[in-house]
Amino acid sequence: MGVDSGLPDFRGPEGFWRAYPAYGRLGLRFEALANPRWFDEDPALAWGFYGHRLNLYRRTQPHEGFAILGRLAAPMRHGLFAFTSNVDGHFQRAGLSASRVAEIHGSIDWLQCTRRPCGPAWLAPPEAIDVDEETGRARPPLPVCPTCGALARPNILMFGDSDWDDARTTAQEARLSDWLVRVGAGRIVVIECGAGTAIPSVRWFAERLVAERDATLIRVNPREADVPEGAIALPMGAREALVALASVRGW
């Protein structure tokens, strides 16, 4: 979904380094940078990486596919619930109620203290992070905790992350579970967009709904469109597929 809005594709080090050449010069891959240790060892580097992403996600307009999902769901009795591993907040930016989104890896729009326990996650302030594009490092001031003044970090699940505060995501998943109970079995269509096998959380969730609730799965994926028996494969990008679905409905 994000790539079709113009966000960079982080598949493989080459794709990541094209988007962030400063980290290519340092030989740092996405998996290496997306690690909480940098907030202890090199906060300017950590916030250079996440600050650039926060700035980028805020100024990027979600593509029309997000609105199409809303229109597809509008006539349905129980509407739409988004289950996403993206941290860009674009479902909410596109108009979906925050109460109908489960962000299983957290959100870059929310921060937490690097000293735990401290307090609950809070919304990131509206000011942009000042990032030196040449070095990929953030200039001060860096975000700090409003409770204790310690360095803040995004409320995102990173690699090797034992300090992620998952309270917000846990509450979202509880609302999703309640919604699934209200919907009942055999009445769910899952439109899965761009969920790969490298980090298969979304694919697993979709396939579990198929197995446990007899849901109908439409898998949209230009590279990995293989599906369980009875599911529908659309080997194309998310925006392209959603626009096609809208045209079938006459929108």
C-alpha positions as CSV (number, residue, x, y, z in Angstrom):
1,M,0.0,0.0,0.0
2,G,2.7,2.5,1.0
3,V,4.9,2.0,-2.1
4,D,1.9,2.9,-4.3
5,S,1.6,6.2,-2.5
6,G,5.2,6.9,-3.4
7,L,6.9,5.6,-0.3
8,P,10.3,3.8,-0.8
9,D,10.4,0.1,-1.2
10,F,12.7,-1.4,1.5
11,R,13.0,-4.8,-0.1
12,G,16.6,-5.8,-0.2
13,P,19.6,-3.5,0.7
14,E,19.7,-2.0,-2.7
15,G,16.2,-0.6,-2.5
16,F,16.8,0.7,1.0
17,W,20.1,2.3,0.1
18,R,18.5,4.0,-3.0
19,A,16.1,5.7,-0.6
20,Y,18.8,6.4,2.0
21,P,22.2,6.7,0.4
22,A,23.8,8.0,3.6
23,Y,23.2,4.6,5.2
24,G,24.5,2.8,2.1
25,R,27.8,4.6,2.6
26,L,27.8,3.4,6.2
27,G,26.9,-0.2,5.0
28,L,23.9,-0.2,7.3
29,R,20.9,-2.2,6.1
30,F,17.3,-1.5,7.1
31,E,17.3,-4.4,9.6
32,A,20.5,-3.0,11.3
33,L,19.1,0.5,11.7
34,A,15.6,-0.5,12.8
35,N,17.0,-1.6,16.1
36,P,16.5,0.1,19.5
37,R,20.1,-0.1,20.4
38,W,20.9,3.1,18.3
39,F,18.8,5.2,20.7
40,D,21.4,4.3,23.4
41,E,24.5,4.2,21.2
42,D,23.9,7.0,18.7
43,P,20.6,8.9,19.2
44,A,21.3,11.3,16.4
45,L,21.6,8.4,13.9
46,A,18.5,6.7,15.3
47,W,16.4,9.8,15.0
48,G,17.9,10.6,11.6
49,F,16.4,7.3,10.3
50,Y,13.1,7.5,12.1
51,G,12.8,11.3,11.8
52,H,13.2,11.2,8.1
53,R,10.5,8.5,7.9
54,L,8.1,10.4,10.1
55,N,8.6,13.6,8.0
56,L,8.1,11.6,4.8
57,Y,5.0,9.7,5.9
58,R,3.4,12.9,7.1
59,R,3.8,14.7,3.8
60,T,2.9,11.8,1.6
61,Q,-0.8,11.6,0.5
62,P,-2.3,8.1,0.7
63,H,-3.3,6.8,-2.7
64,E,-6.9,6.4,-3.9
65,G,-6.9,2.7,-3.0
66,F,-7.4,3.6,0.7
67,A,-10.6,5.5,-0.1
68,I,-11.8,2.7,-2.4
69,L,-11.5,0.2,0.5
70,G,-13.8,2.5,2.5
71,R,-16.3,2.7,-0.3
72,L,-16.3,-1.0,-0.8
73,A,-17.0,-1.5,2.9
74,A,-19.6,1.3,3.3
75,P,-22.7,-0.7,2.3
76,M,-21.6,-3.6,4.6
77,R,-23.4,-4.0,7.9
78,H,-20.1,-4.1,9.9
79,G,-17.9,-2.0,7.6
80,L,-14.2,-2.3,7.5
81,F,-11.4,-3.1,9.9
82,A,-7.8,-2.6,8.8
83,F,-5.1,-5.0,10.1
84,T,-1.7,-3.7,9.1
85,S,2.0,-4.1,9.7
86,N,2.6,-0.7,8.2
87,V,3.6,2.0,10.7
88,D,2.9,5.0,8.5
89,G,-0.6,5.9,9.8
90,H,-2.0,6.2,6.3
91,F,-5.3,4.4,7.0
92,Q,-6.1,7.1,9.5
93,R,-4.8,9.8,7.2
94,A,-7.1,8.5,4.5
95,G,-10.1,8.9,6.8
96,L,-10.6,5.5,8.4
97,S,-11.6,5.8,12.1
98,A,-8.7,5.1,14.4
99,S,-11.0,2.7,16.3
100,R,-11.0,0.5,13.2
101,V,-7.3,0.1,12.7
102,A,-5.0,-2.5,14.3
103,E,-1.3,-1.6,13.8
104,I,0.5,-4.7,14.8
105,H,4.0,-3.2,14.6
106,G,2.9,0.1,16.2
107,S,2.9,3.6,14.6
108,I,5.5,6.2,13.9
109,D,2.9,8.9,14.9
110,W,3.3,7.7,18.5
111,L,6.3,7.9,20.8
112,Q,7.4,6.2,24.0
113,C,10.0,6.9,26.6
114,T,13.4,5.0,26.3
115,R,13.2,4.6,30.0
116,R,10.7,1.9,30.9
117,P,8.5,1.9,32.8
118,C,7.7,5.6,32.6
119,G,4.3,6.3,31.1
120,P,1.9,5.6,28.2
121,A,2.8,6.3,24.6
122,W,1.9,9.8,23.4
123,L,1.3,11.5,20.0
124,A,4.4,12.7,18.3
125,P,4.5,16.6,18.2
126,P,3.7,18.2,14.9
127,E,7.1,19.7,14.3
128,A,9.3,18.0,11.7
129,I,12.6,16.4,12.7
130,D,15.6,18.3,11.4
131,V,17.6,15.7,9.4
132,D,20.9,16.2,7.6
133,E,20.3,14.4,4.3
134,E,24.0,14.1,3.6
135,T,24.8,12.2,6.9
136,G,21.4,10.8,7.7
137,R,21.7,12.1,11.2
138,A,19.1,14.3,13.1
139,R,20.1,17.7,14.5
140,P,19.0,18.7,18.0
141,P,16.7,19.0,19.7
142,L,15.7,15.4,19.6
143,P,12.2,14.3,20.9
144,V,12.1,13.7,24.7
145,C,9.6,12.2,27.1
146,P,7.1,14.8,28.5
147,T,7.1,13.0,31.8
148,C,10.8,12.5,32.7
149,G,12.7,14.4,30.0
150,A,14.6,11.3,28.8
151,L,15.1,10.6,25.1
152,A,11.9,9.4,23.3
153,R,11.7,6.8,20.5
154,P,8.9,5.8,18.1
155,N,6.3,3.4,19.5
156,I,7.3,0.9,16.9
157,L,8.3,-2.8,17.2
158,M,11.9,-2.9,16.0
159,F,14.2,-5.8,15.4
160,G,15.6,-7.3,18.7
161,D,13.2,-5.1,20.6
162,S,12.4,-6.1,24.2
163,D,11.4,-2.5,25.3
164,W,8.5,-1.9,22.9
165,D,5.4,-0.7,24.8
166,D,2.7,-2.7,23.1
167,A,-0.2,-1.4,25.2
168,R,-1.7,0.7,22.3
169,T,-1.5,-2.2,19.9
170,T,-2.9,-4.6,22.4
171,A,-5.9,-2.4,22.8
172,Q,-6.4,-2.2,19.0
173,E,-6.2,-6.0,18.7
174,A,-8.8,-6.3,21.5
175,R,-11.2,-4.0,19.5
176,L,-10.5,-6.2,16.4
177,S,-11.4,-9.3,18.3
178,D,-14.6,-7.8,19.5
179,W,-15.4,-6.7,15.9
180,L,-14.8,-10.3,14.6
181,V,-17.2,-11.6,17.3
182,R,-19.9,-9.2,16.1
183,V,-19.4,-10.1,12.5
184,G,-19.5,-13.8,13.1
185,A,-18.2,-16.7,11.0
186,G,-18.4,-17.0,7.2
187,R,-19.2,-13.3,6.6
188,I,-15.7,-11.8,6.1
189,V,-13.9,-10.8,2.9
190,V,-10.2,-10.2,3.5
191,I,-8.5,-8.0,0.9
192,E,-4.8,-8.5,1.6
193,C,-2.6,-6.0,-0.1
194,G,1.2,-6.5,-0.4
195,A,1.7,-8.8,2.5
196,G,4.9,-10.8,1.8
197,T,6.5,-13.9,3.3
198,A,9.7,-12.2,4.7
199,I,7.6,-10.8,7.6
200,P,4.5,-12.9,7.3
201,S,2.4,-11.6,10.1
202,V,-0.4,-10.2,7.9
203,R,-0.4,-13.3,5.7
204,W,-0.7,-15.6,8.7
205,F,-3.6,-13.6,10.1
206,A,-5.5,-13.6,6.8
207,E,-5.0,-17.4,6.3
208,R,-6.1,-18.0,9.9
209,L,-9.4,-16.2,9.2
210,V,-9.8,-18.4,6.1
211,A,-9.2,-21.6,8.2
212,E,-11.1,-20.6,11.3
213,R,-13.9,-18.5,9.9
214,D,-14.3,-19.6,6.3
215,A,-13.4,-16.0,5.2
216,T,-13.0,-15.2,1.5
217,L,-9.4,-14.2,0.8
218,I,-8.4,-11.9,-2.1
219,R,-4.5,-11.7,-2.1
220,V,-3.1,-8.8,-3.9
221,N,0.7,-9.2,-4.4
222,P,2.8,-8.5,-7.5
223,R,5.6,-11.0,-6.4
224,E,4.0,-13.5,-4.0
225,A,0.4,-14.1,-5.0
226,D,0.2,-17.8,-4.2
227,V,-3.0,-18.5,-2.3
228,P,-4.7,-21.3,-0.3
229,E,-7.3,-23.4,-2.2
230,G,-10.4,-21.3,-2.8
231,A,-8.8,-17.9,-2.4
232,I,-8.4,-15.4,-5.2
233,A,-4.9,-14.2,-6.4
234,L,-4.4,-10.8,-8.0
235,P,-0.7,-10.6,-9.0
236,M,-0.6,-6.8,-9.2
237,G,0.1,-3.7,-7.1
238,A,-2.3,-2.6,-4.4
239,R,-3.5,0.6,-6.1
240,E,-4.0,-1.1,-9.4
241,A,-6.0,-4.0,-7.9
242,L,-8.2,-1.7,-5.8
243,V,-8.9,0.6,-8.8
244,A,-9.9,-2.5,-10.8
245,L,-12.2,-3.7,-8.0
246,A,-13.8,-0.2,-7.9
247,S,-14.4,-0.4,-11.7
248,V,-16.1,-3.7,-11.3
249,R,-18.4,-2.1,-8.8
250,G,-18.9,0.9,-11.1
251,W,-17.1,3.5,-8.9
